[in-house]
């Protein structure tokens, strides 16, 4: 990655320029058997579409706060990078009543209704399926995002010294986030091309870093596993082998 990168969106742009075809996020849900693999280019396309939805349809502006009420999931990772692209603060697990926008998944829809702004619901079903009927008070992400543009241009430059992420009591600017992610990548021994398997949740910095930011900062990739406790030790060992995992964080 480039030393000049100062926001997560910068890191993604550098990854796209370096090798768009390499895997970036491989997602497993061991409760459903789902597996999804996204290259840098495919992931960046989802980020661009989601950022266009956020900036265009939801009228989000730099400094707005978005309560992200989602588990560790590839679509959660997309929303984190979309927020960074627009300059919106991603408040992971945050108080919807204090947010300008909310994005929620199953089990968190009632919590999200406290937000007086726009509300987006994700089914988190395999293949990103639509809801038969969206939850009351929400727009369906799977309906809204496909028609968005494949390229994103921010209306205003994103300031790397402004808040970008909040998780629990930790709030980081874009520059602080990138610096921490690089430190974590070094601590974990991540090098370009490394494959990190993470079973950590997204409700702490450690989980967010292992499950997205540190691999992105290192030019590595992540095998993100939800419900990893459903997997036997033998099955986990086979996954480590088949996915060519070099580092684990479980």
C-alpha positions in Angstrom: 0.0 0.0 0.0 1.1 3.6 -0.5 2.6 5.5 2.4 0.5 8.5 1.5 -2.8 6.6 2.1 -4.6 8.3 5.0 -8.1 6.9 4.9 -9.6 3.4 4.5 -10.9 4.5 1.1 -7.4 5.5 0.1 -6.2 2.0 1.1 -8.9 0.4 -1.2 -8.0 2.7 -4.1 -4.3 1.6 -3.8 -5.4 -2.1 -3.6 -7.4 -1.6 -6.7 -4.5 0.0 -8.6 -2.1 -2.7 -7.5 -4.0 -5.9 -8.3 -7.8 -5.7 -8.9 -8.1 -9.4 -9.6 -6.7 -10.8 -6.3 -9.1 -11.9 -3.6 -9.8 -9.4 -0.9 -12.7 -10.8 1.2 -13.7 -14.4 1.4 -16.8 -14.8 3.6 -18.2 -17.9 5.3 -21.3 -18.3 7.4 -21.0 -21.6 9.1 -24.6 -21.5 10.2 -25.9 -21.5 6.6 -23.0 -22.9 4.6 -22.7 -19.7 2.6 -19.3 -18.9 1.0 -18.7 -15.7 -1.0 -15.4 -14.6 -2.5 -14.9 -11.0 -3.6 -11.9 -9.8 -5.5 -10.6 -6.3 -4.9 -12.4 -5.1 -8.1 -15.7 -6.7 -7.1 -15.5 -5.4 -3.5 -14.6 -1.9 -4.8 -17.6 -2.0 -7.1 -20.0 -2.8 -4.2 -18.4 0.0 -2.2 -18.8 2.5 -5.1 -22.5 1.5 -5.5 -23.1 1.8 -1.7 -21.3 5.1 -1.5 -23.5 6.5 -4.3 -26.6 5.3 -2.4 -25.3 6.9 0.7 -24.3 10.2 -0.8 -27.0 10.5 -3.5 -30.2 8.9 -2.3 -29.6 9.3 1.4 -28.1 12.8 1.1 -25.3 11.9 3.5 -22.6 14.5 4.1 -19.1 14.4 5.7 -19.5 14.4 9.4 -22.9 12.6 9.4 -23.1 9.5 11.7 -24.4 6.2 10.5 -25.3 3.5 13.1 -24.1 0.2 11.6 -26.1 -2.5 13.3 -24.6 -5.5 11.5 -22.5 -8.5 12.4 -19.2 -9.5 10.8 -20.2 -9.9 7.2 -18.9 -9.0 3.8 -21.7 -6.5 3.4 -20.8 -4.9 6.7 -17.2 -4.5 5.3 -18.7 -2.8 2.2 -20.6 -0.3 4.3 -17.5 0.5 6.4 -15.6 1.4 3.2 -18.6 3.3 1.7 -18.8 5.4 4.8 -15.1 6.2 4.5 -15.6 7.1 0.9 -18.2 9.7 1.7 -16.7 11.0 5.0 -19.5 9.6 7.1 -18.7 8.3 10.6 -19.4 4.6 10.9 -20.7 4.1 14.4 -20.5 0.3 14.8 -23.3 -1.0 17.1 -24.0 2.7 17.9 -27.1 4.4 19.3 -29.5 4.7 16.4 -31.3 7.6 18.2 -28.2 9.7 17.9 -27.4 8.8 14.3 -28.3 10.5 11.1 -28.7 7.2 9.2 -29.0 3.6 10.2 -28.1 0.3 8.5 -29.5 -2.8 10.3 -29.7 -6.5 9.9 -31.9 -9.2 11.3 -32.3 -8.9 15.1 -31.6 -5.2 15.1 -34.5 -3.7 13.2 -36.4 -2.6 16.3 -33.3 -0.9 17.6 -32.8 1.0 14.3 -36.3 2.5 14.4 -35.0 5.0 17.0 -33.2 6.8 14.1 -35.2 9.7 12.7 -33.2 9.7 9.4 -32.9 7.2 6.6 -33.0 3.5 7.5 -31.6 0.7 5.3 -32.3 -3.0 6.0 -30.1 -5.9 4.9 -31.4 -9.4 4.8 -27.9 -10.9 5.1 -29.3 -13.9 3.2 -27.1 -15.9 0.9 -26.6 -14.1 -2.5 -27.8 -10.9 -0.9 -31.4 -11.8 -1.5 -34.2 -9.2 -1.1 -36.7 -9.3 1.6 -40.1 -10.7 0.6 -41.4 -7.6 2.4 -38.9 -5.1 3.9 -39.2 -4.5 7.6 -41.5 -1.6 8.4 -39.7 1.7 8.3 -36.8 0.5 6.2 -35.7 0.5 2.6 -34.3 -2.8 1.3 -30.6 -2.5 0.4 -30.9 -5.3 -2.1 -33.5 -3.3 -4.0 -31.8 0.1 -3.7 -28.1 -0.7 -4.5 -28.1 -2.5 -7.8 -29.1 0.5 -9.9 -26.4 2.8 -8.4 -23.4 3.9 -10.4 -20.3 1.7 -10.6 -18.0 4.7 -10.1 -18.0 7.0 -7.1 -16.9 10.6 -6.8 -17.3 12.4 -3.4 -19.0 15.8 -3.5 -16.5 17.1 -1.0 -13.0 15.9 -0.1 -12.8 13.6 2.8 -10.6 15.0 5.6 -8.4 12.2 7.1 -8.2 14.1 10.4 -12.0 14.0 10.9 -13.7 11.1 12.8 -14.2 8.1 10.6 -15.1 5.2 12.9 -16.6 4.6 16.3 -16.8 1.3 18.1 -17.7 1.1 21.7 -15.8 4.0 23.4 -13.1 4.2 20.7 -13.4 6.9 18.1 -10.8 7.2 15.3 -10.1 9.6 12.5 -9.3 8.2 9.1 -5.6 8.8 9.6 -5.6 7.2 13.1 -7.5 4.2 11.8 -5.0 3.7 9.0 -2.1 4.0 11.4 -3.6 1.5 13.8 -4.4 -0.9 11.0 -0.8 -0.8 9.8 0.5 -1.4 13.3 -1.8 -4.3 13.7 -0.8 -5.7 10.3 2.9 -5.6 11.4 2.0 -7.2 14.8 0.1 -10.0 13.0 2.9 -10.6 10.6 0.8 -9.7 7.5 2.7 -9.2 4.3 1.4 -8.5 0.8 -0.4 -11.6 -0.4 -1.0 -13.0 3.1 -4.3 -14.7 4.0 -5.8 -14.0 7.4 -8.6 -16.1 8.8 -10.7 -14.2 11.3 -13.5 -15.5 13.4 -13.8 -12.3 15.5 -16.9 -10.3 15.6 -17.1 -6.7 14.4 -18.1 -5.3 17.8 -14.5 -4.4 18.8 -11.6 -2.7 17.2 -9.6 -6.0 17.2 -12.4 -7.7 15.3 -12.7 -4.9 12.8 -9.0 -4.7 12.3 -8.5 -8.4 11.8 -11.6 -8.8 9.8 -10.9 -5.9 7.4 -8.6 -3.0 8.1 -5.3 -4.8 8.8 -5.4 -7.0 5.8 -6.4 -4.1 3.6 -3.5 -2.0 5.0 -1.0 -4.8 4.3 -2.0 -5.7 0.8 -3.3 -9.0 2.2 -6.8 -10.6 2.2 -9.2 -11.9 4.8 -11.2 -15.1 5.2 -14.0 -13.7 7.3 -15.9 -16.4 9.2 -19.2 -15.9 10.9 -20.5 -18.5 13.3 -17.1 -20.2 13.3 -18.1 -22.1 16.5 -20.3 -24.3 14.3 -17.2 -25.7 12.7 -15.3 -28.7 14.1 -11.5 -28.5 14.6 -10.9 -30.9 11.7 -13.2 -28.8 9.4 -11.4 -25.6 10.5 -8.0 -27.2 9.7 -9.3 -28.2 6.2 -10.5 -24.6 5.6 -7.1 -23.2 6.6 -5.5 -25.5 4.1 -8.0 -25.0 1.3 -8.0 -21.2 1.6 -4.2 -21.1 1.9 -4.5 -19.3 5.2 -1.2 -17.9 6.6 -2.4 -16.2 9.7 -5.3 -16.9 12.1 -7.2 -14.6 14.5 -10.0 -16.7 16.1 
